[in-house]
Amino acid sequence: MEIHLIRHTAVENPDNLCYGFAEMSLHKNYVEDFKSIQIDSDFDLIISSPSQRCQSLAKHFQLNYQTDKRIKEMNFGDWEMKKWTEIPKEEINPWYEDFINVKATNGENLLEMQNRVSEFWNELISKKDINKILIVTHAGVIRLILQSILKFPLENMFNIQIDYGKRTVIDVKDGLISIKNINI
């Protein structure tokens, strides 16, 4: 099985807002971004995050897809759509010190996100009779999938750059999982 993970294209965020679960518009020239993406049409299964920034990409390529809420970006709760600089220091500083366990009020921490992404991933790789899958999602989700394959510490996940509109390709064969490409 070959699994293609693609991150949505760039968003319009001039105010440097915190966003994850919140809807964030793609930037003004998103159609130009779409033109630079090459996606095959021979996928057996296509799954998108329910976020509009992901579904827009799937719709542009007229893909027959389903959505799965488990592959949404991190839920930043009460911080969503606030400027990072306007989040009170007494809230954000503990998160900066331990983003794995600390969460925004009414949000989730990285371990909770990892659990939902892992549930999705394990279900996906157990599917039979599927040769090629496309997942349209977010950088955090892709990083967590790579972390589950490579088994590196969670605190290192932001050391992997996942570019907007780029694909990561993973091969699953006979119980072995290998990363073929990142950011192609």
N, C-alpha and C positions, 0 to 999 in steps of 0.2 A: 504494500500500500504506500502510495506517495501522498504526503499531506503538504499542501501549500498554505502557509499562513501569510496574509497580507495585512499590513497596517493601513488604516484609512489615510487619506491625503491630509495635507496641512490645514489647520484651522485658523480662523480669524480671531486672534486673541491679543490685540495691541496693548491691553491693560494688564497682561500677565495674571489672568484670573485662574484660580484653582478650579479645575473641573475634572470630573471622572464620570459619574453617573449622569450629570447634567448634560443637556443638549448644548452643543457648541457648534456654531456654523462653520462650514468649510470656508476657506478664504476666497476672496472675490474671483480669482482666476482658477477655481477648482477644475473647470472643464479642461483647461490646458494641462493641469496635473494628470487628469484622467487619460489624456492623449499619450502621455509618456509611459503609461502602464501597458504591459503586454500580458494578457490573460488568455490561456487556452480555453477552448469551449468544451473540452471532452472530460469534464468532471462528472463523477458518478454521484457526488453529494456536495452541496454548497450550503454552508452555514454562516450566517452573519450575526454579529452583535445586534441587538435591537436599536442601538444608538443610530440616529439618523446619519451621522457622519460616516458610518460603515454601510448602512443600507443604501445611501446615495451611490456609492461605488458599485455595489451589486446591481442596482437598478440601471445605472449608466451602461453597463455591459450586458443588460437584458438577461441576467442570470436567473434561473429558476432556483430560488433559495428559500431556506427556512431560517428563523431566528432562534437564538438560545440565550437567555438572560445570564447564564453562567459565564459567558465570555464578554461581559461588559467590563469596562475599566473599573478601577477602585472607586468605592463609594466614599466620598469625602464628607458626607453628611452636611452639617451646618456650615462647613467651609465652602461648599460648592458655590461657585460664581462670585466669590469674594476675592479681592486682590490678595495675593500671598502676603504682601506687606501689611495688610489690614487685619490679618488674623491675629488675635491677641497673643503676645509672646508667652503668656502662661499656658496657652493651649498648644501653640506650634512648637515651642522649644522642646517639650518632652517627646513630641513626635519626631523631630529632627534627631534627637538622641537615641530613639528606639522606634523607628517606623515599622518594625516587624510586629511589635506587641501593642503599641499605643495607637489609638484611633481618634478621629474627630468625633465630637458629640453627634450621635445619630448616624455615624458612618461605620466603616469596618476597618480592621487592621489588616496587615499584609497576610497574616496567617489565615484569617477568615477568607480573604480573596483567594489565597492559595488552595484552600479546601474546595471552594466551588469550581475553580479552574481545573484542579486535579480530578474532581468527579467527572467533569466534562471530558477531559483528556483520556482518562481510563476507559470511559464508555466508548469514546471514539475509536481508540486503537483496538478495542475488542471486537469491532464490527467485522463481519466476514463478507466475502464476495464484493468488496468495494476496492477498486484499484486506485482511484485518484479523488482526493478531497480538497476543496478550497474552503478556507476559513477566513472571513473578513472580520478583523478585530482591532485590538488596541496594543500599544507597546507593552503595557504591563502584563497583559495576558500572554503575549509571545515570550516575554522574558521569563515568566513563571513556567511555561512549557519547556523552555530551554533549560531552566534550572532543574526541572524534574528529570530531564534526560541526563544532564551532565552532573547532577548531584553536587553543585557548588553551594556554598553557604548563601542563604537568602540575602544577607546584607551586601553581597557582591552583585546582585542582579542589575543594579543601575550601571555597572561597568560595561554592559552590553548595549551598544547603540542600535536601536531599531528605527530605521528611517521611515518617514512618511511615504506611503505609496509603494513600498518595497516588499518583496516576498522573502520568506524563509521557507526552505524546502526540507522536509524530513522524510526519511525512508523507514518504513516499518516492515520487516521481513523476518519470518520465522522467529518471532519473539525478540529480535534485535532491532534497536532503534538507533539510527544515525542521522546526523545533521549534514545534509548535502550542501546547502547554500544559506547564507544570511545576507540580506539586503541586496537581492538581485532585482 
